[in-house]
Amino acid sequence: AATAPRIPPTRLALHHFDVSYSLQLKDLWPSVRAGLLCEQKYGALLNNFSPVDHVAQELELQNATDFVSEAPKKAQRSQRGAAAEEAGRGESRSQEGSGEGRTVMQAETMTQAEMSPPLRASISSNIKCYTFPRGDITRFRPARPDTLGLLDYYLMDAASLLPVLALNVQPDDFVLDLCAAPGGKTLALLQTGVCGHLAANDVSISRTKRLYQILHSYVPKEIRETVSVTSCDGRDWEQLEGGTFHKVLVDVPCTTDRHSVMEDDNNIFHRRRTKERQMLPMLQLQLLMAGILATKPGGEVVYSTCSLSPLQNEYVIE
């Protein structure tokens, strides 16, 4: 009997996304789909444990910008624009009153926008990640070692920094990265320079080895020795160190949408991994609950995925 043709997992993933995300995102899906299928653009996370001033200058000469420091500026410009637009609407509605009065109203509105608190910029001065402008597909050169052998930057998806920024680490915070491997977010947390203690855990021993390699390549020995690296099932963390941490990052295993449509290797849409994929939301919920239980009263948990799926995001939180 003839066997059914084997469909690559990348095609299965794209078909799944076409069906589900087209309903979720509607008219936005074609552009999001194109983005998923495009070559990945990286950001260069500067390594503060290596001399970086000349590296930043080199990247800026190539027209790359630090998106972390630019974000509050863009937010402020957006607020000013919205304030000016609101003032313009108020002016058009007002048919009476002096020009001076309208100018004062507009100035007051602009002042309020300028005084609005910036987007969690408390650690922005420490974390620097350079990206090329939209549409610029320039590739970063490979990272280079300094005189001590530490690499000058780490290439990662710039969006992966957002959970670290959202965690808003404060001086002397005890921080847990519950699903840490391969290590980009752990490295970013160390770049803040303010962690009182950092625990990095991942259930996969092979992926934890990759985490060790990254720490060895980017972090001085005296700092590496302050990081606790474990290979435990994150769902059981409460039994190890419950109620211990000020900040917990729960970056859970997910369908990793871009990888799923681009790479057949280790693809969760492979038919033999169907059950594993279907159980992801339950695993994610269990990991999130473990992260919450690992947090001190009044602490904060950030939950993140690399997926657009509501089942893996909003529904897990709710």
C-alpha positions as CSV (number, residue, x, y, z in Angstrom):
1,A,0.0,0.0,0.0
2,A,1.2,3.5,-0.8
3,T,2.2,5.6,2.2
4,A,1.1,9.2,2.6
5,P,3.8,11.7,1.6
6,R,5.7,13.1,4.6
7,I,4.8,16.7,5.1
8,P,7.7,18.8,6.6
9,P,7.0,20.2,10.1
10,T,7.7,23.7,8.8
11,R,4.7,23.4,6.4
12,L,2.5,21.9,9.1
13,A,3.4,24.9,11.3
14,L,2.7,27.4,8.6
15,H,-0.6,25.8,7.8
16,H,-1.5,25.8,11.5
17,F,-0.6,29.5,11.8
18,D,-2.5,30.4,8.6
19,V,-5.7,28.8,10.1
20,S,-5.4,30.2,13.6
21,Y,-3.6,33.5,13.3
22,S,-5.6,34.7,10.3
23,L,-8.7,34.5,12.5
24,Q,-6.9,36.2,15.4
25,L,-5.0,38.9,13.6
26,K,-7.3,39.3,10.6
27,D,-5.9,42.0,8.2
28,L,-2.6,42.1,10.0
29,W,-1.8,38.4,9.4
30,P,-0.3,38.8,5.9
31,S,2.3,41.2,7.1
32,V,3.0,39.3,10.3
33,R,3.3,36.1,8.1
34,A,5.8,37.8,5.9
35,G,7.8,38.8,8.9
36,L,7.9,35.3,10.3
37,L,9.2,34.0,6.9
38,C,11.9,36.7,6.5
39,E,15.5,36.2,7.6
40,Q,15.8,36.9,11.3
41,K,17.3,40.2,12.2
42,Y,19.5,40.3,15.3
43,G,20.3,42.8,17.9
44,A,23.8,43.2,19.4
45,L,23.7,43.2,23.3
46,L,26.8,45.0,24.4
47,N,28.8,43.2,27.0
48,N,29.4,45.6,29.9
49,F,32.1,43.2,31.3
50,S,34.2,44.1,28.2
51,P,35.3,47.6,27.1
52,V,32.4,48.6,25.0
53,D,32.8,52.3,24.1
54,H,34.7,51.7,20.9
55,V,32.2,48.9,20.0
56,A,29.3,51.3,20.4
57,Q,31.1,53.9,18.3
58,E,31.8,51.3,15.6
59,L,28.1,50.2,15.5
60,E,26.8,53.8,15.4
61,L,29.1,54.5,12.4
62,Q,27.2,51.6,10.7
63,N,23.9,53.4,11.4
64,A,22.9,51.0,14.2
65,T,21.2,52.5,17.3
66,D,20.7,51.4,20.9
67,F,16.9,50.6,20.9
68,V,16.8,50.5,24.7
69,S,17.9,54.1,25.2
70,E,15.8,55.2,22.1
71,A,12.6,53.7,23.5
72,P,11.9,56.4,26.2
73,K,12.8,59.2,23.6
74,K,10.3,57.7,21.1
75,A,7.7,57.4,23.8
76,Q,8.2,61.0,24.8
77,R,8.0,62.2,21.2
78,S,4.8,60.2,20.8
79,Q,3.3,61.7,23.9
80,R,4.2,65.2,22.7
81,G,2.6,64.5,19.4
82,A,-0.6,63.2,21.0
83,A,-0.6,66.3,23.3
84,A,-0.2,68.7,20.4
85,E,-3.0,66.9,18.5
86,E,-5.3,67.1,21.5
87,A,-4.4,70.8,22.0
88,G,-5.2,71.4,18.3
89,R,-8.6,69.8,18.7
90,G,-9.3,71.9,21.8
91,E,-8.3,75.0,19.9
92,S,-10.6,74.2,17.0
93,R,-13.5,73.6,19.4
94,S,-12.9,76.9,21.2
95,Q,-14.4,79.7,19.2
96,E,-14.0,82.2,22.0
97,G,-11.2,83.4,24.2
98,S,-7.9,85.0,23.5
99,G,-5.1,83.5,21.6
100,E,-3.0,83.8,24.7
101,G,-5.4,81.6,26.6
102,R,-5.2,78.9,23.9
103,T,-1.4,79.1,24.0
104,V,-1.4,78.6,27.7
105,M,-3.7,75.6,27.4
106,Q,-1.4,74.0,24.8
107,A,1.7,74.7,26.9
108,E,0.1,73.1,30.0
109,T,-0.8,70.0,27.9
110,M,2.7,69.7,26.5
111,T,4.2,70.1,30.0
112,Q,2.1,67.2,31.3
113,A,3.3,65.0,28.4
114,E,6.9,65.9,29.1
115,M,6.5,65.1,32.8
116,S,5.0,61.7,32.2
117,P,7.2,59.0,33.6
118,P,9.5,57.2,31.1
119,L,8.9,53.6,30.3
120,R,10.7,51.7,33.0
121,A,14.0,53.2,32.3
122,S,15.6,52.3,35.6
123,I,18.1,49.9,34.0
124,S,18.1,51.3,30.5
125,S,21.4,53.0,31.2
126,N,23.1,49.7,31.8
127,I,21.6,47.5,29.1
128,K,22.5,48.5,25.6
129,C,21.3,46.6,22.5
130,Y,22.1,47.9,19.0
131,T,19.8,47.2,16.0
132,F,19.8,48.3,12.4
133,P,16.9,50.4,11.1
134,R,13.8,48.8,9.7
135,G,14.5,47.6,6.2
136,D,18.2,47.5,6.7
137,I,19.4,43.9,6.5
138,T,23.0,44.6,7.4
139,R,24.5,41.7,9.4
140,F,26.6,42.3,12.5
141,R,30.1,41.0,12.4
142,P,30.9,38.0,14.7
143,A,31.6,38.9,18.3
144,R,35.3,39.5,19.1
145,P,37.2,38.7,22.3
146,D,38.9,41.4,24.3
147,T,42.3,41.2,26.0
148,L,40.8,39.0,28.7
149,G,39.1,36.7,26.2
150,L,35.5,38.0,26.9
151,L,33.4,38.6,23.8
152,D,32.3,42.2,23.1
153,Y,28.6,41.6,22.3
154,Y,26.0,38.8,22.1
155,L,23.7,38.5,19.1
156,M,20.1,37.8,19.9
157,D,16.6,38.6,18.8
158,A,16.2,42.1,20.2
159,A,12.6,41.4,21.3
160,S,14.0,38.8,23.7
161,L,15.2,41.7,25.8
162,L,11.7,43.0,26.5
163,P,10.9,40.5,29.3
164,V,14.2,41.5,31.0
165,L,13.4,45.2,30.8
166,A,9.8,44.5,32.0
167,L,11.3,42.7,35.0
168,N,12.6,46.0,36.2
169,V,15.4,44.6,38.3
170,Q,16.4,46.9,41.3
171,P,19.7,46.9,43.3
172,D,20.2,43.8,45.4
173,D,17.1,42.0,44.0
174,F,17.2,38.2,44.2
175,V,16.3,37.1,40.7
176,L,15.3,33.8,39.2
177,D,15.4,32.9,35.5
178,L,13.3,29.8,35.7
179,C,13.7,28.6,32.1
180,A,17.1,30.1,31.4
181,A,18.8,28.2,28.5
182,P,20.3,29.0,26.1
183,G,21.2,32.0,28.2
184,G,20.6,35.3,26.4
185,K,18.2,36.6,29.0
186,T,20.4,35.5,31.9
187,L,23.3,37.4,30.3
188,A,21.1,40.4,29.9
189,L,20.1,40.3,33.5
190,L,23.8,40.3,34.5
191,Q,24.3,43.3,32.3
192,T,22.1,45.3,34.6
193,G,24.9,45.0,37.2
194,V,22.4,45.2,40.1
195,C,21.3,41.6,40.8
196,G,22.0,40.8,44.5
197,H,21.7,37.1,43.5
198,L,20.9,35.4,40.2
199,A,19.6,31.8,39.9
200,A,19.5,30.4,36.3
201,N,17.6,27.1,35.8
202,D,16.7,24.9,32.9
203,V,15.3,21.4,32.9
204,S,17.5,20.4,29.9
205,I,21.0,19.4,30.8
206,S,22.3,19.9,27.3
207,R,20.8,23.4,27.1
208,T,22.3,24.2,30.5
209,K,25.7,23.3,29.1
210,R,25.1,26.0,26.4
211,L,24.2,28.4,29.2
212,Y,27.5,27.6,30.9
213,Q,29.4,28.3,27.7
214,I,27.7,31.7,27.3
215,L,28.6,32.7,30.8
216,H,32.2,31.6,30.3
217,S,32.5,33.5,27.0
218,Y,31.0,36.8,28.3
219,V,31.3,37.0,32.1
220,P,34.4,37.3,34.4
221,K,35.0,34.4,36.7
222,E,34.3,36.4,39.9
223,I,30.8,37.3,38.5
224,R,30.1,33.8,37.1
225,E,30.7,32.4,40.6
226,T,27.8,34.4,42.0
227,V,25.4,32.9,39.5
228,S,23.6,29.7,40.7
229,V,23.0,27.4,37.6
230,T,20.8,24.4,38.1
231,S,19.1,21.7,35.8
232,C,15.8,21.1,37.7
233,D,12.2,20.7,36.5
234,G,11.0,24.3,37.0
235,R,7.6,23.0,38.0
236,D,9.2,21.7,41.2
237,W,11.0,25.0,42.2
238,E,8.8,25.7,45.2
239,Q,10.1,22.6,46.9
240,L,13.7,24.0,46.4
241,E,13.5,27.7,47.1
242,G,9.9,28.8,47.5
243,G,9.1,32.5,48.4
244,T,12.8,33.5,47.9
245,F,13.0,35.9,45.0
246,H,12.1,39.5,44.4
247,K,11.9,39.1,40.6
248,V,11.2,35.9,38.6
249,L,11.4,35.5,34.9
250,V,9.3,32.7,33.4
251,D,10.2,32.5,29.7
252,V,8.4,29.3,29.0
253,P,8.9,26.6,26.3
254,C,6.4,27.4,23.5
255,T,5.8,26.8,19.8
256,T,8.6,29.3,19.0
257,D,6.7,30.5,15.9
258,R,9.6,31.7,13.8
259,H,11.7,28.6,14.4
260,S,8.7,26.4,13.6
261,V,8.2,27.9,10.1
262,M,11.9,28.1,9.3
263,E,13.7,25.1,10.7
264,D,12.8,21.4,10.4
265,D,15.4,20.4,13.0
266,N,13.9,20.1,16.6
267,N,10.6,21.4,15.3
268,I,7.7,21.0,17.7
269,F,5.3,20.6,14.8
270,H,7.0,17.3,13.9
271,R,4.3,14.6,14.0
272,R,6.0,12.7,16.8
273,R,5.8,15.8,19.0
274,T,2.1,16.4,18.5
275,K,1.2,15.4,22.1
276,E,4.0,17.5,23.5
277,R,2.7,20.5,21.5
278,Q,-0.9,20.0,22.7
279,M,0.3,19.9,26.3
280,L,2.3,23.1,26.1
281,P,-0.4,25.4,27.7
282,M,-0.6,23.1,30.7
283,L,3.2,23.0,31.1
284,Q,3.3,26.8,30.7
285,L,0.6,27.2,33.4
286,Q,2.5,24.9,35.8
287,L,5.8,26.8,35.2
288,L,4.0,30.1,35.8
289,M,2.5,28.9,39.1
290,A,5.9,27.6,40.2
291,G,7.4,31.1,39.4
292,I,4.7,32.8,41.4
293,L,5.3,30.5,44.4
294,A,9.1,31.1,44.1
295,T,8.4,34.9,44.6
296,K,8.5,36.8,47.9
297,P,5.3,38.6,48.9
298,G,5.2,41.8,47.0
299,G,7.6,40.5,44.3
300,E,7.1,40.5,40.6
301,V,6.8,37.8,37.9
302,V,7.2,38.3,34.2
303,Y,5.8,35.6,31.9
304,S,6.9,35.5,28.3
305,T,6.8,33.3,25.2
306,C,8.1,33.4,21.6
307,S,4.6,32.8,20.2
308,L,1.6,34.8,19.0
309,S,-0.8,32.1,20.3
310,P,-3.4,33.4,22.8
311,L,-3.6,29.8,24.2
312,Q,0.0,30.2,25.2
313,N,-0.2,33.8,26.4
314,E,-3.4,35.5,27.6
315,Y,-5.3,32.2,28.4
316,V,-2.4,30.9,30.5
317,I,-2.4,34.2,32.5
318,E,-6.1,34.3,32.9
